[in-house]
Amino acid sequence: MRKFLTLVGCTILLHGFGQRPSDNWDLRHCIEHALQFNISIQQADVQARIAALQAKQAKYNQYPNISGNASTGVRFGRSIDPTTNTFATSQFLYQNFGVNAGFQLYNNGRLKYTKEAAEFNAKAALADVDRAKNDIAFNVATYYLQVLAAKEQITISEVQIAQTTNQYDMTKKRVDAGALPELNIAEVQAQLALDSSNYYTAKGNYEQSLLALRALLNLDTDVLFGIETPPVDQIPLESFSELQPELVYQSALAMQPLQKANDFRIKAAQKNMLVSRALMYPTLTMGGNLSTNFSNSFKTVSGATFLGYSPITGGEPIIVLNGVSYYVQTPQYRVNQVSRGFGDIWDGWDKQLSNNFGQNVGLSLNIPLFNNFQGRTAYRESKLNLKYAELTKQQADQTLRQNIYTAYSNAITALQKFNAGKKTVESAQKAYDFAVKRYEVGLLSSLDLITNQNNLLKAKLQQLSNQYDYVFKMKLLEFYKGKGLKL
């Protein structure tokens, strides 16, 4: 049995030395790390970036639209020559260049309302990021308190083992002296085994809680990690007078990210309804373009060949001199034309582009006369989307109010249990102290002493649970109020 006691004692004393030293984090450090590396927050941040890009694009859609185009190719068979606008049957190379521009002068505010709706959706996405951060911070605080409670249970179990070990030494001496039967030391040995089992259970709970917190922080298993242990009785808590449920609710309506996101989505739905209505109105667009082209089939004059004169012999003579009649003679020429070949495609290219350069500007009016009621259906659907967003906000606000009033009631109950637990621990401590004294003088059996000791242990563990439950409930109210999380 002494070997067993030595083994248990060494295990407890060397518990901290048998593991790698860890870097102890406080709650603020844990929350900051989670906000930076948690995957859920990163996903919400990506969605917010996408919404911001969509809002920026909706703003850019109000600007004029300008585009350029160019094409080149070879035509075969019968086709229209783009430079002469006549039919040609020979093969030729063509090129077209152009610049087009358009700007909507009137669309009943459709582009403006689309931009505003996108901006409200972007703000709602940012509020979703804040909501994700709040949820993660609250979860970190919850796991942090669980780790602290598990760590305190280890401490209580160590104290329990130390007390039972003292009882064993004292009982052993009295059994060896013949003052007590050997049954007493067997009972103490059984209790010490139970205490050791409780210790390892508490140690396992602590490791599991620490692993859960590590996973929430997205830490690798090779990262040294532990937590600071602030005295639970020194954790700052606001008074109940500052955490009245209606006061907390009104503050939460203005501070909680979910409520902000719902407000932004209602405004976005209102703008989308105006967008749908604008689609049923005419659209006036001003546009223009610049264009030119080139073709290697374009023919140029390279010269002329004189073919002689063609006299006019009919009719009256034009000149009569010395009785001789002279008639007008018309010179005859043959124009020499040269077609461009592929080898000299760039000869005159810039001149053709200059000669074929054209411009136009105009207005275009689009009137939606009938489109299978698509516009009216979209408008009605947008009104229903607005109604749905308003109902979503009402439901979220009602749930928030219910949660706050429930949290306030739970906090009061937790405080009452905590105060009652103090008296329970005090009574169990007194009973145990009296039992020890009676046991020392032989007026109490070892079984009764162990019973009082277990009652004290249960009371301490229950009081520890009551204390952390009370702290958690109060921190929940502070969270709803928008005060953040701190220990």
RANORGI-V698643 format. One record per residue. N is the residue number from 1. RES is the residue in three letters. PSI is psi in whole degrees, -180 to 180 (* if undefined). OMEGA is omega in radians with two decimals (* if undefined). D_LAST is the distance of its C-alpha to the last C-alpha in Angstrom with 2 decimals. Layout:
N/RES/PSI/OMEGA/D_LAST + N/RES/PSI/OMEGA/D_LAST
This chain:
1/MET/-37/3.14/43.46 + 2/ARG/-35/3.07/42.62 + 3/LYS/-38/3.12/42.25 + 4/PHE/-44/3.12/39.80 + 5/LEU/-41/3.13/37.72 + 6/THR/-41/3.14/37.89 + 7/LEU/-45/-3.14/36.74 + 8/VAL/-44/-3.13/33.72 + 9/GLY/-43/3.13/32.76 + 10/CYS/-37/3.13/33.18 + 11/THR/-43/-3.12/31.13 + 12/ILE/-45/-3.09/28.13 + 13/LEU/-36/-3.08/28.63 + 14/LEU/10/-3.11/29.21 + 15/HIS/-44/-3.12/26.46 + 16/GLY/-24/-3.10/24.41 + 17/PHE/-19/-3.10/27.65 + 18/GLY/-5/-3.13/29.17 + 19/GLN/167/3.06/26.67 + 20/ARG/143/3.04/26.10 + 21/PRO/140/-3.06/23.54 + 22/SER/154/3.08/20.43 + 23/ASP/111/-3.06/18.29 + 24/ASN/128/-3.13/14.74 + 25/TRP/142/2.98/12.23 + 26/ASP/177/-3.07/8.55 + 27/LEU/-39/-3.12/6.80 + 28/ARG/-43/3.12/8.35 + 29/HIS/-42/3.13/11.52 + 30/CYS/-44/-3.11/11.74 + 31/ILE/-43/3.14/11.59 + 32/GLU/-41/3.12/14.04 + 33/HIS/-43/-3.14/16.27 + 34/ALA/-40/3.14/16.43 + 35/LEU/-27/-3.10/17.37 + 36/GLN/-33/-2.98/20.04 + 37/PHE/-7/-3.11/21.58 + 38/ASN/136/-3.05/21.08 + 39/ILE/-38/-3.13/24.63 + 40/SER/-40/3.11/24.04 + 41/ILE/-40/3.12/22.71 + 42/GLN/-39/3.09/25.66 + 43/GLN/-44/3.11/28.04 + 44/ALA/-35/3.12/26.87 + 45/ASP/-38/3.09/27.26 + 46/VAL/-43/3.11/30.78 + 47/GLN/-37/3.11/31.70 + 48/ALA/-38/3.10/30.59 + 49/ARG/-40/3.10/32.77 + 50/ILE/-45/3.12/35.66 + 51/ALA/-37/3.10/35.36 + 52/ALA/-41/3.08/35.38 + 53/LEU/-40/3.11/38.52 + 54/GLN/-38/3.09/40.14 + 55/ALA/-40/3.12/39.53 + 56/LYS/-40/3.11/41.06 + 57/GLN/-39/3.09/44.00 + 58/ALA/-33/3.07/44.59 + 59/LYS/-42/-3.13/44.88 + 60/TYR/-25/-3.13/47.31 + 61/ASN/-16/3.10/49.43 + 62/GLN/-13/-3.10/50.64 + 63/TYR/160/3.08/52.36 + 64/PRO/153/3.14/55.96 + 65/ASN/122/-3.12/56.67 + 66/ILE/132/3.14/58.84 + 67/SER/152/3.08/60.09 + 68/GLY/156/3.14/62.82 + 69/ASN/152/3.10/65.07 + 70/ALA/143/3.12/67.71 + 71/SER/152/3.09/69.97 + 72/THR/151/-3.12/72.87 + 73/GLY/-179/3.13/75.24 + 74/VAL/132/3.13/78.80 + 75/ARG/145/-3.13/80.82 + 76/PHE/156/3.07/83.74 + 77/GLY/-157/-3.08/86.50 + 78/ARG/122/3.13/87.04 + 79/SER/170/-3.13/84.22 + 80/ILE/127/3.08/83.76 + 81/ASP/120/-3.08/83.66 + 82/PRO/-19/-3.11/80.67 + 83/THR/-32/-3.13/82.55 + 84/THR/-12/-3.12/85.82 + 85/ASN/31/3.09/84.56 + 86/THR/160/3.13/87.64 + 87/PHE/142/3.09/88.11 + 88/ALA/148/-3.14/88.52 + 89/THR/-6/-3.13/89.49 + 90/SER/160/3.09/88.91 + 91/GLN/137/3.11/85.80 + 92/PHE/158/3.11/83.69 + 93/LEU/136/-3.13/80.31 + 94/TYR/157/3.04/78.13 + 95/GLN/138/3.09/74.94 + 96/ASN/141/3.10/72.98 + 97/PHE/143/3.13/70.32 + 98/GLY/159/3.05/68.43 + 99/VAL/127/-3.13/65.50 + 100/ASN/144/3.12/64.24 + 101/ALA/145/3.12/62.04 + 102/GLY/149/-3.13/60.82 + 103/PHE/128/3.13/58.82 + 104/GLN/116/3.12/58.12 + 105/LEU/-34/-3.10/59.41 + 106/TYR/127/3.06/58.53 + 107/ASN/24/3.13/56.36 + 108/ASN/32/3.09/55.26 + 109/GLY/13/-3.07/51.83 + 110/ARG/-48/-3.13/50.97 + 111/LEU/-37/3.13/49.59 + 112/LYS/-46/-3.13/47.70 + 113/TYR/-34/3.08/46.05 + 114/THR/-42/3.11/45.27 + 115/LYS/-45/-3.11/43.48 + 116/GLU/-39/3.10/41.43 + 117/ALA/-42/3.12/40.53 + 118/ALA/-37/3.11/39.39 + 119/GLU/-41/3.10/37.23 + 120/PHE/-37/3.07/35.50 + 121/ASN/-36/3.09/34.99 + 122/ALA/-40/3.09/33.45 + 123/LYS/-38/3.09/30.98 + 124/ALA/-38/3.11/30.18 + 125/ALA/-38/3.07/29.61 + 126/LEU/-40/3.08/27.12 + 127/ALA/-34/3.07/25.29 + 128/ASP/-35/3.07/25.36 + 129/VAL/-45/3.11/23.66 + 130/ASP/-38/3.11/20.81 + 131/ARG/-44/3.11/20.77 + 132/ALA/-40/3.10/20.65 + 133/LYS/-43/3.12/17.72 + 134/ASN/-44/-3.13/15.81 + 135/ASP/-44/-3.14/16.91 + 136/ILE/-42/3.13/15.97 + 137/ALA/-42/3.13/12.43 + 138/PHE/-41/3.11/12.09 + 139/ASN/-39/3.10/13.94 + 140/VAL/-44/3.13/11.89 + 141/ALA/-39/3.13/8.68 + 142/THR/-48/3.12/11.28 + 143/TYR/-36/3.13/12.82 + 144/TYR/-44/3.11/9.82 + 145/LEU/-36/3.09/9.33 + 146/GLN/-40/3.11/13.12 + 147/VAL/-43/3.11/13.33 + 148/LEU/-43/3.13/11.28 + 149/ALA/-43/3.12/13.59 + 150/ALA/-36/3.12/16.55 + 151/LYS/-39/3.10/15.90 + 152/GLU/-35/3.10/15.89 + 153/GLN/-35/3.07/19.07 + 154/ILE/-44/3.13/20.66 + 155/THR/-44/3.13/20.14 + 156/ILE/-40/3.13/21.70 + 157/SER/-38/3.09/24.49 + 158/GLU/-42/3.10/25.23 + 159/VAL/-42/3.14/25.60 + 160/GLN/-43/3.13/27.80 + 161/ILE/-41/3.13/29.97 + 162/ALA/-41/3.12/30.38 + 163/GLN/-43/-3.14/31.54 + 164/THR/-36/3.10/33.90 + 165/THR/-41/3.07/35.24 + 166/ASN/-41/3.10/36.10 + 167/GLN/-38/3.14/37.76 + 168/TYR/-46/3.13/39.73 + 169/ASP/-43/-3.12/41.01 + 170/MET/-42/-3.13/41.99 + 171/THR/-37/-3.12/43.64 + 172/LYS/-43/3.12/45.44 + 173/LYS/-42/-3.09/46.99 + 174/ARG/-33/3.09/48.22 + 175/VAL/-41/3.12/49.57 + 176/ASP/-31/3.12/51.36 + 177/ALA/-7/3.14/52.80 + 178/GLY/9/-3.14/54.01 + 179/ALA/-23/-3.12/52.02 + 180/LEU/149/3.08/50.15 + 181/PRO/163/-3.11/51.30 + 182/GLU/-16/3.10/49.96 + 183/LEU/-35/-3.11/48.36 + 184/ASN/-44/-3.12/45.57 + 185/ILE/-29/3.07/44.56 + 186/ALA/-40/3.11/44.73 + 187/GLU/-40/3.12/42.30 + 188/VAL/-40/3.10/39.86 + 189/GLN/-41/3.11/40.28 + 190/ALA/-41/3.12/39.49 + 191/GLN/-39/3.13/36.33 + 192/LEU/-38/3.07/35.27 + 193/ALA/-40/3.10/35.89 + 194/LEU/-41/3.11/33.75 + 195/ASP/-40/3.11/30.89 + 196/SER/-40/3.10/31.22 + 197/SER/-41/3.10/31.19 + 198/ASN/-36/3.13/27.99 + 199/TYR/-48/-3.13/26.43 + 200/TYR/-31/3.05/27.49 + 201/THR/-45/3.10/26.35 + 202/ALA/-39/3.11/22.81 + 203/LYS/-41/3.10/23.04 + 204/GLY/-40/3.09/24.32 + 205/ASN/-38/3.12/21.57 + 206/TYR/-45/-3.14/19.00 + 207/GLU/-40/3.12/21.13 + 208/GLN/-42/3.11/21.53 + 209/SER/-39/3.13/17.85 + 210/LEU/-38/3.09/17.39 + 211/LEU/-40/3.11/20.45 + 212/ALA/-41/3.09/19.24 + 213/LEU/-39/3.11/16.08 + 214/ARG/-43/3.14/18.54 + 215/ALA/-39/3.12/20.86 + 216/LEU/-34/3.12/18.41 + 217/LEU/-6/-3.13/17.72 + 218/ASN/47/3.12/21.52 + 219/LEU/141/3.03/21.68 + 220/ASP/156/-3.08/25.05 + 221/THR/-19/-3.12/25.63 + 222/ASP/1/3.12/26.76 + 223/VAL/128/3.10/23.53 + 224/LEU/129/-3.01/21.89 + 225/PHE/132/3.00/18.41 + 226/GLY/178/-3.10/15.90 + 227/ILE/149/3.00/12.19 + 228/GLU/151/-3.10/10.46 + 229/THR/86/3.09/9.93 + 230/PRO/147/3.08/7.57 + 231/PRO/125/-3.06/9.36 + 232/VAL/-29/-3.14/8.46 + 233/ASP/-7/3.12/10.36 + 234/GLN/6/3.08/8.40 + 235/ILE/124/-3.07/5.12 + 236/PRO/134/3.11/6.50 + 237/LEU/140/3.05/8.75 + 238/GLU/159/-3.13/11.88 + 239/SER/162/3.13/15.19 + 240/PHE/-28/3.12/17.56 + 241/SER/-27/3.11/19.99 + 242/GLU/-4/-3.10/17.86 + 243/LEU/35/3.06/17.30 + 244/GLN/138/-2.97/20.96 + 245/PRO/-40/-3.13/21.89 + 246/GLU/-37/3.08/24.62 + 247/LEU/-44/3.12/22.61 + 248/VAL/-39/-3.12/19.82 + 249/TYR/-46/3.14/22.70 + 250/GLN/-37/3.09/24.46 + 251/SER/-38/-3.12/21.44 + 252/ALA/-35/3.12/20.83 + 253/LEU/-35/-3.12/24.52 + 254/ALA/-19/-3.00/24.21 + 255/MET/-32/-3.04/20.82 + 256/GLN/133/-3.10/20.64 + 257/PRO/-34/-3.13/22.38 + 258/LEU/-42/3.12/24.51 + 259/GLN/-39/3.09/26.09 + 260/LYS/-44/-3.14/26.80 + 261/ALA/-40/3.12/28.37 + 262/ASN/-40/3.10/30.53 + 263/ASP/-44/3.14/31.78 + 264/PHE/-38/-3.11/32.78 + 265/ARG/-31/3.03/34.54 + 266/ILE/-44/3.12/36.51 + 267/LYS/-39/3.10/37.69 + 268/ALA/-40/3.11/38.62 + 269/ALA/-36/3.08/40.57 + 270/GLN/-43/3.11/42.42 + 271/LYS/-38/3.12/43.48 + 272/ASN/-32/3.07/44.54 + 273/MET/-41/3.08/46.72 + 274/LEU/-34/3.08/48.47 + 275/VAL/-45/-3.14/48.94 + 276/SER/-37/3.11/50.67 + 277/ARG/-37/-3.12/52.88 + 278/ALA/-26/-3.13/53.86 + 279/LEU/-16/3.13/55.18 + 280/MET/2/-3.11/57.96 + 281/TYR/159/3.13/59.29 + 282/PRO/159/3.10/61.63 + 283/THR/127/3.12/60.48 + 284/LEU/125/-3.07/62.41 + 285/THR/135/3.03/62.14 + 286/MET/135/-3.12/63.91 + 287/GLY/168/3.11/64.74 + 288/GLY/166/3.11/67.03 + 289/ASN/157/3.03/67.94 + 290/LEU/137/-3.10/69.86 + 291/SER/156/3.04/71.95 + 292/THR/167/-3.13/74.67 + 293/ASN/171/-3.12/76.34 + 294/PHE/145/3.06/78.70 + 295/SER/137/3.13/81.32 + 296/ASN/-1/3.06/83.63 + 297/SER/-5/3.14/86.38 + 298/PHE/128/-3.06/86.89 + 299/LYS/142/3.10/90.49 + 300/THR/156/3.14/91.75 + 301/VAL/123/3.12/95.31 + 302/SER/-5/-3.13/96.55 + 303/GLY/-172/-3.13/100.06 + 304/ALA/149/3.12/103.28 + 305/THR/126/-3.14/106.71 + 306/PHE/126/-3.09/109.90 + 307/LEU/2/-3.12/112.12 + 308/GLY/-167/-3.10/115.01 + 309/TYR/153/3.10/116.28 + 310/SER/97/-3.08/116.85 + 311/PRO/150/3.05/119.74 + 312/ILE/111/-3.03/120.01 + 313/THR/-15/-3.12/123.58 + 314/GLY/157/3.07/123.58 + 315/GLY/-171/-3.12/124.07 + 316/GLU/143/3.08/125.62 + 317/PRO/150/-3.12/125.72 + 318/ILE/-45/-3.13/123.39 + 319/ILE/135/3.06/125.71 + 320/VAL/115/-3.07/129.53 + 321/LEU/122/-3.14/131.05 + 322/ASN/39/3.08/134.78 + 323/GLY/2/-3.14/135.19 + 324/VAL/130/3.14/132.48 + 325/SER/132/3.10/129.47 + 326/TYR/136/3.13/126.05 + 327/TYR/156/3.11/123.08 + 328/VAL/133/3.08/119.30 + 329/GLN/130/-3.09/117.90 + 330/THR/123/3.11/114.24 + 331/PRO/144/-3.14/112.58 + 332/GLN/129/3.13/110.81 + 333/TYR/154/2.99/107.59 + 334/ARG/120/-3.11/105.27 + 335/VAL/131/3.10/101.59 + 336/ASN/116/3.11/99.88 + 337/GLN/144/-3.13/96.25 + 338/VAL/127/3.05/93.83 + 339/SER/145/3.14/90.88 + 340/ARG/136/3.06/87.75 + 341/GLY/173/-3.12/87.14 + 342/PHE/-26/-3.11/83.96 + 343/GLY/-31/-3.13/85.07 + 344/ASP/44/-3.07/85.06 + 345/ILE/-31/-3.09/82.10 + 346/TRP/-4/3.11/80.65 + 347/ASP/108/-3.12/83.99 + 348/GLY/10/-3.11/83.42 + 349/TRP/-48/-3.12/79.91 + 350/ASP/-32/3.14/78.51 + 351/LYS/-41/3.09/81.57 + 352/GLN/-44/3.13/81.13 + 353/LEU/-39/3.12/77.49 + 354/SER/-44/-3.12/78.57 + 355/ASN/-32/-3.09/81.45 + 356/ASN/7/-3.10/79.42 + 357/PHE/126/3.14/76.42 + 358/GLY/155/-3.13/75.64 + 359/GLN/151/3.01/73.17 + 360/ASN/154/3.09/72.26 + 361/VAL/145/-3.10/69.92 + 362/GLY/177/3.14/69.60 + 363/LEU/146/3.12/67.68 + 364/SER/127/-3.14/66.64 + 365/LEU/122/3.14/65.99 + 366/ASN/117/-3.10/64.38 + 367/ILE/115/3.12/64.83 + 368/PRO/97/-3.12/63.23 + 369/LEU/-47/3.14/66.10 + 370/PHE/124/3.13/65.25 + 371/ASN/43/3.11/62.65 + 372/ASN/34/3.10/62.70 + 373/PHE/20/3.14/60.28 + 374/GLN/-42/3.14/57.45 + 375/GLY/-45/3.14/56.36 + 376/ARG/-39/3.11/56.41 + 377/THR/-42/3.12/54.59 + 378/ALA/-37/3.13/51.83 + 379/TYR/-44/3.12/51.50 + 380/ARG/-38/3.11/51.22 + 381/GLU/-39/3.11/48.65 + 382/SER/-34/3.08/46.53 + 383/LYS/-39/3.10/46.67 + 384/LEU/-36/3.07/45.46 + 385/ASN/-38/3.08/42.58 + 386/LEU/-44/3.12/41.57 + 387/LYS/-40/3.13/41.80 + 388/TYR/-41/3.12/39.67 + 389/ALA/-39/3.11/36.94 + 390/GLU/-41/3.11/37.02 + 391/LEU/-36/3.08/36.84 + 392/THR/-42/3.11/33.89 + 393/LYS/-43/3.13/32.01 + 394/GLN/-43/-3.14/33.07 + 395/GLN/-42/3.13/31.95 + 396/ALA/-40/3.12/28.50 + 397/ASP/-40/3.10/28.11 + 398/GLN/-42/3.11/29.32 + 399/THR/-40/3.11/26.94 + 400/LEU/-46/3.12/24.01 + 401/ARG/-46/-3.13/25.26 + 402/GLN/-42/-3.14/25.75 + 403/ASN/-39/-3.11/22.29 + 404/ILE/-46/3.13/20.69 + 405/TYR/-37/3.08/23.06 + 406/THR/-42/3.12/22.54 + 407/ALA/-38/3.12/18.73 + 408/TYR/-44/3.11/19.34 + 409/SER/-41/3.11/21.90 + 410/ASN/-35/3.13/19.80 + 411/ALA/-41/3.10/16.99 + 412/ILE/-44/3.12/19.79 + 413/THR/-41/3.13/21.24 + 414/ALA/-39/3.09/18.05 + 415/LEU/-42/3.12/17.77 + 416/GLN/-41/3.10/21.46 + 417/LYS/-38/3.14/21.22 + 418/PHE/-44/3.12/18.47 + 419/ASN/-40/3.10/20.76 + 420/ALA/-35/3.13/23.76 + 421/GLY/-33/3.08/22.22 + 422/LYS/-45/-3.14/21.86 + 423/LYS/-36/3.12/25.61 + 424/THR/-43/3.13/26.37 + 425/VAL/-43/3.12/24.78 + 426/GLU/-43/-3.14/26.57 + 427/SER/-42/3.14/29.81 + 428/ALA/-35/3.11/29.55 + 429/GLN/-43/3.12/28.89 + 430/LYS/-43/3.14/31.93 + 431/ALA/-40/3.14/34.02 + 432/TYR/-41/3.13/33.19 + 433/ASP/-44/3.10/34.00 + 434/PHE/-39/-3.13/37.27 + 435/ALA/-41/3.12/38.04 + 436/VAL/-45/-3.14/37.65 + 437/LYS/-42/3.13/40.00 + 438/ARG/-35/3.13/42.50 + 439/TYR/-37/-3.14/42.33 + 440/GLU/-30/-3.13/43.07 + 441/VAL/7/3.06/46.24 + 442/GLY/18/3.13/47.28 + 443/LEU/3/-3.10/46.74 + 444/LEU/139/3.13/44.24 + 445/SER/161/3.12/44.52 + 446/SER/-32/3.13/42.11 + 447/LEU/-42/3.11/41.44 + 448/ASP/-37/3.10/40.37 + 449/LEU/-44/3.13/38.12 + 450/ILE/-38/3.11/36.48 + 451/THR/-45/3.11/36.06 + 452/ASN/-37/3.12/34.24 + 453/GLN/-42/3.11/32.06 + 454/ASN/-37/3.09/31.14 + 455/ASN/-39/3.10/30.45 + 456/LEU/-41/3.12/28.01 + 457/LEU/-47/3.12/26.29 + 458/LYS/-40/-3.14/26.12 + 459/ALA/-41/3.13/24.76 + 460/LYS/-44/3.13/21.92 + 461/LEU/-42/3.12/21.06 + 462/GLN/-39/3.13/21.32 + 463/GLN/-37/3.07/19.19 + 464/LEU/-44/3.09/16.47 + 465/SER/-41/3.12/16.83 + 466/ASN/-40/-3.10/16.94 + 467/GLN/-47/3.13/13.74 + 468/TYR/-33/3.08/11.72 + 469/ASP/-39/3.10/13.96 + 470/TYR/-44/3.11/13.27 + 471/VAL/-42/-3.13/9.48 + 472/PHE/-44/-3.13/10.44 + 473/LYS/-39/3.12/13.21 + 474/MET/-39/3.10/11.47 + 475/LYS/-31/3.10/9.04 + 476/LEU/-42/3.09/12.44 + 477/LEU/-42/3.10/14.08 + 478/GLU/-36/3.10/11.75 + 479/PHE/-45/3.12/12.42 + 480/TYR/-34/-3.12/16.08 + 481/LYS/-15/3.14/16.14 + 482/GLY/22/-3.11/15.17 + 483/LYS/-3/-3.12/12.11 + 484/GLY/-172/-3.08/10.31 + 485/LEU/125/3.09/7.01 + 486/LYS/148/3.12/3.79 + 487/LEU/*/*/0.00
